[in-house]
Amino acid sequence: MSTLLTYGRLNTDNEIVILRASGMTFKGIAAPVFALGISCFLTGMLVSFYLGPLSMIKLRETISNVITTRAPAAIEEGVFTTLFKDIVLFVKEKPEADRMREIFIYDERNKKEPKVVTAKEGRISAVDGIDIAFYLKDGYMQIAKGSSSTEFFFAGYQLSLNLNTEQPAKKNSELTPFELLRETNNLSQQQAVPFFLELHRRLSLPSVCLILMLLGPPLSLFAGKSGRLGGLTLGLLIFAVFYVLLIYGENLARSGKISHYIGAWSPTVILGLFSIGVFKREDKK
């Protein structure tokens, strides 16, 4: 966008004509765009292969930590809580955010041996950022097993719980390129298509920066013929067509109608050939 606006303004003010009249070639005029395109390509590769997956993992960890940290605040006194999977929790009093009194817990995580736990007081805290731990004092536990049961009193007991939100499987955007390839090893060709498409996208989108450095300067010259924003409008149209083709090609690949190589790279190849043709045409003028 910056290339289209900058070179479009140069062309509108006839500065491109002056540069060419002074002996500069079109390649020389477009040299700053080449530097920008290569820089964006290297940055895009860094983001696609390292920073992107790392940031997605950090985001997941941060969300989990926030949920775990806020879990004690979700437990209200005098209310039955089902925040934890297969657990019913009741707290009569809650003098502080992490302290409770007169606690009742029904634990059926083990369907064959459900537990009933009561305690006079307890404290709740996060464990390793992913679990919740209850430190119960002066309590009683009953464990049922068939027609028999086991009962005992305790002075102290620690109960670890998981939140009622199941951790989803890793998204493809969180996987490194090597992990994407490893995921395809035990899958059929059609099942592995989403992983291949993600890998192709990691490569093709940064590569578009190299293509746009050839396309930007020639498109900006249209501003002199169709107004100051003519090149920008045409550029937006070309980018929209590119993404439509990219999405359509990926959907065809997912449905098994074409190869994932063709679905992922056809829009990039088409845009690349168009950019080379436009640049060569302008360079010969």
Backbone hydrogen bonds in HBPLUS format (Angstrom, degrees):
<---DONOR---> <-ACCEPTOR-->    atom                        ^
c    i                          cat <-CA-CA->   ^        H-A-AA   ^      H-
h    n   atom  resd res      DA  || num        DHA   H-A  angle D-A-AA Bond
n    s   type  num  typ     dist DA aas  dist angle  dist       angle   num
A0005-LEU N   A0001-MET O   3.00 MM   4  6.24 162.1  2.03 152.9 157.5     1
A0006-THR N   A0002-SER O   2.89 MM   4  5.92 164.0  1.92 145.5 150.8     2
A0007-TYR N   A0003-THR O   2.94 MM   4  5.88 165.0  1.96 151.4 155.1     3
A0008-GLY N   A0004-LEU O   2.93 MM   4  5.56 137.2  2.11 126.5 138.9     4
A0009-ARG N   A0005-LEU O   3.03 MM   4  6.13 148.3  2.13 137.6 144.7     5
A0010-LEU N   A0006-THR O   3.03 MM   4  6.37 154.6  2.09 144.9 152.4     6
A0011-ASN N   A0007-TYR O   2.92 MM   4  6.08 153.6  1.99 141.8 148.5     7
A0012-THR N   A0008-GLY O   2.91 MM   4  6.09 154.7  1.98 142.4 149.9     8
A0013-ASP N   A0009-ARG O   3.01 MM   4  6.18 153.8  2.08 148.1 153.9     9
A0015-GLU N   A0010-LEU O   2.78 MM   5  5.05 140.2  1.94 167.3 162.4    10
A0014-ASN N   A0011-ASN O   3.02 MM   3  4.91 158.6  2.06 105.7 109.2    11
A0018-ILE N   A0014-ASN O   3.24 MM   4  6.55 152.3  2.32 138.8 145.9    12
A0019-LEU N   A0015-GLU O   2.94 MM   4  6.16 158.2  1.99 146.3 151.7    13
A0020-ARG N   A0016-ILE O   3.00 MM   4  6.24 159.6  2.04 149.2 154.5    14
A0021-ALA N   A0017-VAL O   2.88 MM   4  6.04 152.9  1.95 145.1 153.4    15
A0022-SER N   A0018-ILE O   2.98 MM   4  6.17 135.0  2.19 141.3 152.7    16
A0024-MET N   A0019-LEU O   3.16 MM   5  5.73 153.3  2.24 159.2 151.2    17
A0023-GLY N   A0020-ARG O   3.05 MM   3  5.26 159.7  2.10 105.8 111.9    18
A0029-ILE N   A0025-THR O   3.00 MM   4  6.36 152.5  2.08 148.4 156.2    19
A0030-ALA N   A0026-PHE O   2.97 MM   4  6.15 146.6  2.08 141.5 150.2    20
A0031-ALA N   A0028-GLY O   3.28 MM   3  5.08 161.9  2.31  98.7 103.8    21
A0033-VAL N   A0030-ALA O   2.98 MM   3  5.34 125.7  2.28 108.1 122.4    22
A0034-PHE N   A0030-ALA O   3.15 MM   4  6.56 146.5  2.27 148.5 158.6    23
A0034-PHE N   A0031-ALA O   3.06 MM   3  5.04 119.2  2.44  95.9 111.1    24
A0035-ALA N   A0031-ALA O   3.13 MM   4  6.51 157.6  2.18 154.6 159.4    25
A0036-LEU N   A0032-PRO O   2.99 MM   4  6.26 155.9  2.05 143.4 150.2    26
A0037-GLY N   A0033-VAL O   2.76 MM   4  5.95 159.3  1.81 151.2 157.0    27
A0038-ILE N   A0034-PHE O   2.96 MM   4  6.16 163.7  1.99 153.2 156.6    28
A0039-SER N   A0035-ALA O   3.07 MM   4  6.18 158.8  2.11 143.4 149.6    29
A0040-CYS N   A0036-LEU O   2.91 MM   4  6.11 159.9  1.95 150.0 155.6    30
A0041-PHE N   A0037-GLY O   2.89 MM   4  6.06 148.5  1.99 142.8 152.0    31
A0042-LEU N   A0038-ILE O   3.00 MM   4  6.25 164.0  2.03 152.5 155.0    32
A0043-THR N   A0039-SER O   2.95 MM   4  6.15 159.4  1.99 147.7 154.1    33
A0044-GLY N   A0040-CYS O   2.78 MM   4  5.86 154.6  1.84 143.3 150.9    34
A0045-MET N   A0041-PHE O   2.93 MM   4  6.19 152.6  2.01 148.8 155.7    35
A0046-LEU N   A0042-LEU O   3.05 MM   4  6.28 154.8  2.11 143.3 150.0    36
A0047-VAL N   A0043-THR O   2.94 MM   4  6.24 156.9  2.00 150.2 156.4    37
A0048-SER N   A0044-GLY O   2.83 MM   4  5.96 163.4  1.86 149.3 154.4    38
A0049-PHE N   A0045-MET O   2.98 MM   4  5.96 161.1  2.02 147.7 151.9    39
A0050-TYR N   A0046-LEU O   2.99 MM   4  5.61 141.6  2.14 136.9 145.6    40
A0051-LEU N   A0046-LEU O   3.05 MM   5  6.29 158.4  2.10 144.0 147.8    41
A0052-GLY N   A0047-VAL O   2.56 MM   5  4.95 149.0  1.65 138.6 143.7    42
A0054-LEU N   A0050-TYR O   3.12 MM   4  6.14 161.2  2.16 151.4 157.2    43
A0055-SER N   A0051-LEU O   2.86 MM   4  5.90 156.6  1.91 147.9 153.9    44
A0056-MET N   A0052-GLY O   3.07 MM   4  6.34 156.3  2.13 154.4 160.9    45
A0057-ILE N   A0053-PRO O   3.04 MM   4  6.28 154.6  2.11 148.8 155.2    46
A0058-LYS N   A0054-LEU O   2.97 MM   4  6.20 159.5  2.01 148.2 154.2    47
A0059-LEU N   A0055-SER O   2.86 MM   4  6.05 149.2  1.96 143.3 152.0    48
A0060-ARG N   A0056-MET O   3.05 MM   4  6.31 158.1  2.10 144.5 149.3    49
A0061-GLU N   A0057-ILE O   2.99 MM   4  6.28 164.0  2.02 152.2 156.4    50
A0062-THR N   A0058-LYS O   2.86 MM   4  6.03 155.3  1.92 147.2 154.2    51
A0063-ILE N   A0059-LEU O   2.96 MM   4  6.18 162.3  1.99 152.4 156.5    52
A0064-SER N   A0060-ARG O   3.00 MM   4  6.23 161.5  2.03 151.0 156.1    53
A0065-ASN N   A0061-GLU O   2.91 MM   4  6.10 157.7  1.96 147.4 153.7    54
A0066-VAL N   A0062-THR O   2.90 MM   4  6.11 155.4  1.96 149.2 155.9    55
A0067-ILE N   A0063-ILE O   2.96 MM   4  6.18 164.5  1.98 151.5 155.4    56
A0068-THR N   A0064-SER O   2.91 MM   4  6.09 162.1  1.94 149.1 154.4    57
A0069-THR N   A0065-ASN O   2.85 MM   4  5.94 157.0  1.90 145.5 152.1    58
A0070-ARG N   A0066-VAL O   2.93 MM   4  6.06 152.8  2.00 147.9 154.7    59
A0071-ALA N   A0067-ILE O   3.02 MM   4  6.00 116.5  2.44 137.0 151.7    60
A0071-ALA N   A0068-THR O   3.33 MM   3  5.16 148.2  2.44  93.7 102.8    61
A0073-ALA N   A0070-ARG O   3.11 MM   3  5.50 126.3  2.41 107.9 120.9    62
A0074-ALA N   A0071-ALA O   2.91 MM   3  5.23 142.8  2.05 109.3 120.6    63
A0075-ILE N   A0072-PRO O   3.24 MM   3  5.53 157.5  2.29 106.8 113.3    64
A0078-GLY N   A0091-VAL O   2.57 MM  13  5.78 167.3  1.58 164.8 169.5    65
A0081-THR N   A0089-LEU O   2.72 MM   8  5.01 166.1  1.74 151.9 156.9    66
A0089-LEU N   A0081-THR O   2.96 MM   8  5.01 163.9  1.99 146.0 151.0    67
A0164-ASN N   A0083-LEU O   2.82 MM  81  5.47 132.5  2.05 155.7 150.6    68
A0087-ILE N   A0084-PHE O   3.23 MM   3  5.38 146.5  2.35 133.7 126.1    69
A0108-GLU N   A0086-ASP O   3.06 MM  22  5.40 172.5  2.06 166.3 166.8    70
A0088-VAL N   A0106-TYR O   2.98 MM  18  5.09 158.5  2.02 144.7 151.3    71
A0106-TYR N   A0088-VAL O   2.87 MM  18  5.09 163.7  1.90 150.9 156.2    72
A0090-PHE N   A0104-PHE O   2.83 MM  14  5.06 155.2  1.89 158.6 159.8    73
A0104-PHE N   A0090-PHE O   2.85 MM  14  5.06 160.0  1.89 157.3 159.4    74
A0092-LYS N   A0102-GLU O   3.09 MM  10  5.34 160.0  2.13 139.3 145.5    75
A0093-GLU N   A0101-ARG O   3.26 MM   8  5.06 168.8  2.28 139.4 137.7    76
A0101-ARG N   A0093-GLU O   2.92 MM   8  5.06 154.8  1.98 145.6 142.7    77
A0099-ARG N   A0096-GLU O   3.36 MM   3  5.04 156.0  2.42  95.2 102.1    78
A0124-ILE N   A0098-ASP O   2.91 MM  26  5.09 155.3  1.97 138.1 145.7    79
A0100-MET N   A0122-GLY O   2.94 MM  22  5.27 159.5  1.98 151.8 151.0    80
A0122-GLY N   A0100-MET O   2.97 MM  22  5.27 145.2  2.10 144.5 141.6    81
A0102-GLU N   A0120-LYS O   2.74 MM  18  4.61 160.3  1.78 123.1 125.0    82
A0103-ILE N   A0119-ALA O   2.83 MM  16  5.15 161.9  1.87 157.4 161.6    83
A0119-ALA N   A0103-ILE O   3.04 MM  16  5.15 149.4  2.14 137.0 141.5    84
A0105-ILE N   A0117-VAL O   2.74 MM  12  5.00 153.0  1.81 158.2 162.2    85
A0117-VAL N   A0105-ILE O   2.80 MM  12  5.00 168.9  1.81 152.9 156.6    86
A0107-ASP N   A0115-LYS O   2.84 MM   8  4.93 160.5  1.88 141.3 147.5    87
A0115-LYS N   A0107-ASP O   2.71 MM   8  4.93 165.8  1.73 149.3 154.4    88
A0113-GLU N   A0110-ASN O   2.95 MM   3  5.36 141.2  2.10 110.6 121.9    89
A0144-ALA N   A0114-PRO O   3.07 MM  30  5.71 165.0  2.10 170.1 171.5    90
A0116-VAL N   A0142-GLN O   2.91 MM  26  5.21 149.6  2.01 146.4 155.9    91
A0142-GLN N   A0116-VAL O   2.90 MM  26  5.21 154.0  1.96 148.0 156.3    92
A0118-THR N   A0140-TYR O   2.87 MM  22  5.26 162.5  1.90 157.2 162.3    93
A0140-TYR N   A0118-THR O   2.77 MM  22  5.26 152.4  1.84 145.3 151.9    94
A0120-LYS N   A0138-ASP O   3.22 MM  18  5.76 150.0  2.32 126.9 134.3    95
A0137-LYS N   A0121-GLU O   2.98 MM  16  5.61 161.4  2.02 160.8 156.5    96
A0123-ARG N   A0135-TYR O   2.97 MM  12  5.13 144.1  2.10 127.3 138.4    97
A0135-TYR N   A0123-ARG O   2.80 MM  12  5.13 170.1  1.81 157.6 161.1    98
A0125-SER N   A0133-ALA O   3.04 MM   8  5.44 148.8  2.14 147.8 157.1    99
A0133-ALA N   A0125-SER O   2.81 MM   8  5.44 172.1  1.82 168.9 170.9   100
A0127-VAL N   A0131-ASP O   2.85 MM   4  5.07 162.0  1.88 137.2 138.4   101
A0130-ILE N   A0127-VAL O   3.26 MM   3  6.29 157.6  2.32 131.3 130.8   102
A0131-ASP N   A0127-VAL O   3.17 MM   4  5.07 166.4  2.19 148.8 150.5   103
A0132-ILE N   A0161-LEU O   2.91 MM  29  5.14 173.8  1.91 157.4 159.0   104
A0161-LEU N   A0132-ILE O   2.68 MM  29  5.14 164.2  1.71 160.4 165.5   105
A0134-PHE N   A0159-LEU O   2.75 MM  25  4.99 162.8  1.78 144.2 150.2   106
A0159-LEU N   A0134-PHE O   2.85 MM  25  4.99 158.0  1.89 143.4 150.8   107
A0136-LEU N   A0157-TYR O   2.72 MM  21  5.09 161.5  1.75 170.5 164.9   108
A0157-TYR N   A0136-LEU O   2.88 MM  21  5.09 148.2  1.98 146.1 148.7   109
A0138-ASP N   A0155-ALA O   3.07 MM  17  4.50 156.6  2.13 109.2 112.8   110
A0139-GLY N   A0154-PHE O   2.91 MM  15  5.36 150.8  1.99 148.7 157.3   111
A0154-PHE N   A0139-GLY O   3.00 MM  15  5.36 160.8  2.03 136.2 137.8   112
A0141-MET N   A0152-PHE O   2.94 MM  11  5.62 164.8  1.96 168.3 173.4   113
A0152-PHE N   A0141-MET O   3.06 MM  11  5.62 152.0  2.14 154.7 161.9   114
A0143-ILE N   A0150-THR O   2.76 MM   7  5.06 162.4  1.79 151.3 157.2   115
A0150-THR N   A0143-ILE O   2.76 MM   7  5.06 155.5  1.81 143.0 151.3   116
A0145-LYS N   A0148-SER O   2.81 MM   3  5.39 174.6  1.81 155.6 153.6   117
A0148-SER N   A0145-LYS O   3.14 MM   3  5.39 158.4  2.19 130.2 128.1   118
A0174-GLU N   A0171-LYS O   2.96 MM   3  5.42 155.3  2.02 112.1 120.0   119
A0175-LEU N   A0172-ASN O   3.14 MM   3  5.37 159.0  2.18 108.5 115.0   120
A0179-GLU N   A0176-THR O   3.01 MM   3  5.09 117.7  2.41  99.9 115.7   121
A0180-LEU N   A0176-THR O   2.88 MM   4  6.20 151.8  1.96 156.1 165.2   122
A0181-LEU N   A0177-PRO O   3.06 MM   4  6.34 158.5  2.10 147.4 152.0   123
A0182-ARG N   A0178-PHE O   2.95 MM   4  6.14 150.9  2.03 140.8 149.4   124
A0183-GLU N   A0179-GLU O   2.93 MM   4  6.10 145.6  2.05 144.1 152.4   125
A0184-THR N   A0181-LEU O   3.20 MM   3  5.35 138.5  2.38  98.7 109.7   126
A0185-ASN N   A0182-ARG O   3.26 MM   3  5.48 160.3  2.30 106.4 112.3   127
A0187-LEU N   A0184-THR O   3.46 MM   3  5.28 169.9  2.47 105.0 106.0   128
A0192-ALA N   A0188-SER O   2.97 MM   4  6.11 140.5  2.13 149.5 159.9   129
A0193-VAL N   A0190-GLN O   3.28 MM   3  5.34 158.0  2.33 101.8 108.3   130
A0195-PHE N   A0192-ALA O   3.13 MM   3  5.49 122.6  2.48 107.5 121.2   131
A0196-PHE N   A0192-ALA O   3.07 MM   4  6.38 158.5  2.12 155.8 162.6   132
A0197-LEU N   A0193-VAL O   2.83 MM   4  6.03 160.0  1.87 161.0 166.8   133
A0198-GLU N   A0194-PRO O   3.06 MM   4  6.22 152.1  2.14 138.8 145.8   134
A0199-LEU N   A0195-PHE O   3.05 MM   4  6.31 153.4  2.12 143.2 150.4   135
A0200-HIS N   A0196-PHE O   2.82 MM   4  6.09 161.1  1.85 153.6 158.9   136
A0201-ARG N   A0197-LEU O   2.88 MM   4  6.02 154.5  1.95 145.1 152.3   137
A0202-ARG N   A0198-GLU O   3.06 MM   4  6.29 147.1  2.17 140.2 148.5   138
A0203-LEU N   A0200-HIS O   3.06 MM   3  5.19 131.1  2.31  97.3 110.5   139
A0204-SER N   A0200-HIS O   2.70 MM   4  5.88 166.9  1.72 160.6 165.0   140
A0205-LEU N   A0201-ARG O   3.17 MM   4  5.76 167.9  2.18 138.9 142.7   141
A0207-SER N   A0203-LEU O   3.28 MM   4  6.36 147.4  2.40 137.9 147.3   142
A0208-VAL N   A0204-SER O   3.02 MM   4  6.33 129.5  2.29 145.4 158.3   143
A0208-VAL N   A0205-LEU O   3.21 MM   3  5.22 138.2  2.40  97.0 108.0   144
A0209-CYS N   A0206-PRO O   3.07 MM   3  5.60 145.6  2.20 109.1 117.9   145
A0210-LEU N   A0207-SER O   3.02 MM   3  5.43 131.2  2.26 106.6 118.2   146
A0211-ILE N   A0208-VAL O   3.02 MM   3  4.91 121.5  2.38  92.1 107.7   147
A0212-LEU N   A0208-VAL O   2.80 MM   4  6.06 159.1  1.84 157.1 162.5   148
A0213-MET N   A0209-CYS O   3.25 MM   4  6.38 137.9  2.43 137.3 146.1   149
A0214-LEU N   A0211-ILE O   3.01 MM   3  5.49 147.6  2.11 109.4 118.9   150
A0215-LEU N   A0211-ILE O   3.14 MM   4  6.45 139.3  2.31 138.3 150.3   151
A0216-GLY N   A0212-LEU O   2.79 MM   4  5.61 162.4  1.82 151.9 153.2   152
A0219-LEU N   A0215-LEU O   3.17 MM   4  6.24 162.6  2.21 155.1 160.4   153
A0220-SER N   A0216-GLY O   3.02 MM   4  6.21 152.2  2.10 155.7 164.0   154
A0221-LEU N   A0218-PRO O   3.17 MM   3  5.46 144.4  2.30 103.2 112.8   155
A0222-PHE N   A0219-LEU O   3.05 MM   3  5.66 159.5  2.09 115.8 122.0   156
A0223-ALA N   A0220-SER O   3.15 MM   3  5.73 163.1  2.18 112.6 117.9   157
A0224-GLY N   A0221-LEU O   3.40 MM   3  6.03 151.9  2.48 112.0 116.5   158
A0225-LYS N   A0222-PHE O   3.02 MM   3  5.34 145.1  2.15 106.4 116.5   159
A0226-SER N   A0222-PHE O   2.99 MM   4  6.17 151.9  2.07 157.6 166.2   160
A0227-GLY N   A0223-ALA O   3.02 MM   4  4.95 112.4  2.50 139.0 137.1   161
A0230-GLY N   A0227-GLY O   3.09 MM   3  5.17 165.9  2.11 110.3 113.6   162
A0233-THR N   A0229-LEU O   2.94 MM   4  6.08 159.0  1.98 150.6 155.7   163
A0234-LEU N   A0230-GLY O   3.02 MM   4  6.24 162.5  2.05 149.9 154.7   164
A0235-GLY N   A0231-GLY O   2.84 MM   4  5.98 150.5  1.93 143.0 151.8   165
A0236-LEU N   A0232-LEU O   2.95 MM   4  6.21 158.4  2.00 149.4 154.2   166
A0237-LEU N   A0233-THR O   3.02 MM   4  6.29 152.5  2.10 144.8 152.5   167
A0238-ILE N   A0234-LEU O   2.96 MM   4  6.25 157.9  2.01 148.8 154.2   168
A0239-PHE N   A0235-GLY O   2.93 MM   4  6.19 160.5  1.97 152.7 158.0   169
A0240-ALA N   A0236-LEU O   2.92 MM   4  6.09 154.1  1.99 144.5 151.7   170
A0241-VAL N   A0237-LEU O   2.98 MM   4  6.25 160.3  2.02 150.3 155.2   171
A0242-PHE N   A0238-ILE O   2.93 MM   4  6.14 153.5  2.00 145.6 153.4   172
A0243-TYR N   A0239-PHE O   3.02 MM   4  6.31 161.7  2.05 152.0 154.9   173
A0244-VAL N   A0240-ALA O   2.98 MM   4  6.18 154.7  2.04 148.7 156.2   174
A0245-LEU N   A0241-VAL O   2.96 MM   4  6.16 163.0  1.99 150.4 154.6   175
A0246-LEU N   A0242-PHE O   2.88 MM   4  6.12 149.9  1.97 144.2 153.7   176
A0247-ILE N   A0243-TYR O   2.92 MM   4  6.07 168.6  1.93 151.0 152.8   177
A0248-TYR N   A0244-VAL O   2.90 MM   4  6.02 162.8  1.93 149.2 154.9   178
A0249-GLY N   A0245-LEU O   2.81 MM   4  5.85 159.7  1.85 145.0 151.0   179
A0250-GLU N   A0246-LEU O   2.98 MM   4  6.17 157.7  2.04 147.4 153.4   180
A0251-ASN N   A0247-ILE O   2.97 MM   4  6.19 154.1  2.04 146.7 153.7   181
A0252-LEU N   A0248-TYR O   2.98 MM   4  6.25 153.2  2.06 147.4 154.6   182
A0253-ALA N   A0249-GLY O   2.98 MM   4  6.23 150.6  2.07 143.3 151.6   183
A0254-ARG N   A0250-GLU O   2.90 MM   4  6.16 153.5  1.97 146.5 153.6   184
A0255-SER N   A0251-ASN O   3.03 MM   4  6.24 145.2  2.16 141.5 150.3   185
A0257-LYS N   A0252-LEU O   3.03 MM   5  5.43 145.6  2.15 164.5 159.5   186
A0256-GLY N   A0253-ALA O   3.08 MM   3  5.07 153.8  2.15 100.1 108.2   187
A0263-GLY N   A0259-SER O   2.98 MM   4  6.26 167.7  1.99 156.4 160.0   188
A0264-ALA N   A0260-HIS O   3.02 MM   4  5.92 152.3  2.10 137.5 143.8   189
A0265-TRP N   A0261-TYR O   2.99 MM   4  5.94 158.6  2.04 147.5 153.3   190
A0266-SER N   A0262-ILE O   3.00 MM   4  5.32 149.8  2.09 140.0 143.8   191
A0269-VAL N   A0265-TRP O   2.89 MM   4  6.10 161.1  1.93 160.9 166.4   192
A0270-ILE N   A0266-SER O   2.90 MM   4  6.06 165.8  1.92 158.1 162.0   193
A0271-LEU N   A0267-PRO O   2.93 MM   4  6.05 163.8  1.96 146.2 151.0   194
A0272-GLY N   A0268-THR O   2.83 MM   4  5.95 149.3  1.93 141.6 151.0   195
A0273-LEU N   A0269-VAL O   2.90 MM   4  6.14 164.0  1.93 155.0 157.5   196
A0274-PHE N   A0270-ILE O   3.01 MM   4  6.18 161.4  2.05 148.5 154.1   197
A0275-SER N   A0271-LEU O   2.90 MM   4  6.03 155.1  1.96 144.0 151.0   198
A0276-ILE N   A0272-GLY O   2.96 MM   4  6.19 161.4  2.00 152.0 156.5   199
A0277-GLY N   A0273-LEU O   3.01 MM   4  6.16 162.9  2.04 147.7 152.5   200
A0278-VAL N   A0274-PHE O   2.98 MM   4  6.17 162.8  2.01 150.2 154.7   201
A0279-PHE N   A0275-SER O   2.92 MM   4  6.02 161.1  1.95 148.7 154.4   202
A0280-LYS N   A0276-ILE O   2.92 MM   4  6.04 166.2  1.94 151.9 155.7   203
A0281-ARG N   A0277-GLY O   3.04 MM   4  6.14 157.1  2.09 144.1 150.7   204
A0282-GLU N   A0278-VAL O   3.09 MM   4  6.30 157.2  2.15 146.0 151.4   205
A0283-ASP N   A0279-PHE O   2.86 MM   4  6.02 148.5  1.95 147.5 157.3   206
A0284-LYS N   A0280-LYS O   3.10 MM   4  6.25 138.0  2.29 144.8 153.1   207
A0285-LYS N   A0282-GLU O   3.31 MM   3  5.46 151.0  2.40 100.3 108.5   208
